[in-house]
Amino acid sequence: MQLIYFASVREQIGLSEEDYDLPFGVSTVEALLDTLRARGPQYASALVAGTKLKVAVNQEHARLDAPVTNQDEVAIFPPVTGG
């Protein structure tokens, strides 16, 4: 799986992208985010549960219950703010 991080998520994690092997049993965006948060404090901070992160799977907006596989590209964006 290819993970791509944008804006403040990228800054907090310290990576713009990475290859990631999806753990056994992880099959949704929400489960993926949960496993990423468990990787360490920088991930937990960047991917705070309950925030309205935006996620795209294979360049299409995806809900938390969307399926993911090791062949997917997953992009993670911080909540959108306007002004």
C-alpha positions in Angstrom: 0.0 0.0 0.0 1.2 3.5 -0.8 0.3 6.1 1.9 0.5 9.8 1.1 0.3 12.5 3.7 -0.7 16.1 3.1 -0.3 19.5 4.9 -0.2 19.3 8.7 -0.5 15.5 8.6 2.7 15.3 6.6 4.4 17.9 8.9 3.5 16.0 12.1 4.5 12.6 10.8 7.6 13.8 9.1 6.9 12.0 5.8 5.2 12.9 2.6 4.6 9.2 1.7 5.6 5.7 2.6 5.0 2.1 1.6 3.0 0.2 4.2 2.1 -3.4 4.5 -1.5 -3.6 5.7 -1.7 -5.8 8.8 -3.8 -8.9 8.6 -7.4 -8.2 9.4 -7.3 -4.5 8.6 -9.7 -4.0 5.7 -11.3 -0.5 6.1 -10.1 3.1 6.2 -11.1 3.4 9.8 -9.1 0.3 10.8 -6.1 1.5 8.8 -6.2 4.9 10.7 -6.4 3.0 14.0 -3.3 0.9 13.2 -1.4 4.0 12.0 -2.2 5.8 15.2 -0.7 2.9 17.2 2.6 3.3 15.3 3.8 6.1 17.6 3.1 9.5 19.1 3.7 11.5 15.9 1.1 9.4 14.1 -1.4 9.5 17.0 -1.0 13.3 17.1 -1.4 13.8 13.3 -4.3 11.3 13.0 -6.3 12.3 16.1 -9.4 10.1 16.4 -12.6 12.1 16.1 -11.2 14.7 13.8 -12.6 15.0 10.4 -9.7 13.7 8.4 -10.2 13.5 4.7 -9.1 10.3 3.0 -8.9 9.3 -0.6 -8.5 5.7 -1.8 -7.1 5.5 -5.3 -7.7 9.2 -5.8 -11.4 9.0 -4.9 -12.9 10.4 -1.7 -13.5 7.6 0.8 -15.6 7.2 3.9 -14.3 5.5 7.1 -16.1 2.2 6.2 -14.5 2.1 2.7 -12.5 -1.1 2.0 -8.7 -1.0 1.6 -6.2 -3.5 0.3 -2.4 -3.7 0.0 -2.7 -2.6 -3.7 -4.3 0.7 -2.9 -3.0 4.2 -2.7 -4.4 6.0 0.4 -4.0 9.8 0.8 -4.7 11.4 4.1 -5.6 15.1 4.5 -6.2 17.2 7.6 -9.6 18.6 8.3 -10.4 21.4 5.9 -10.5 24.9 7.4 -11.8 27.9 5.7 -11.8 31.6 6.2 
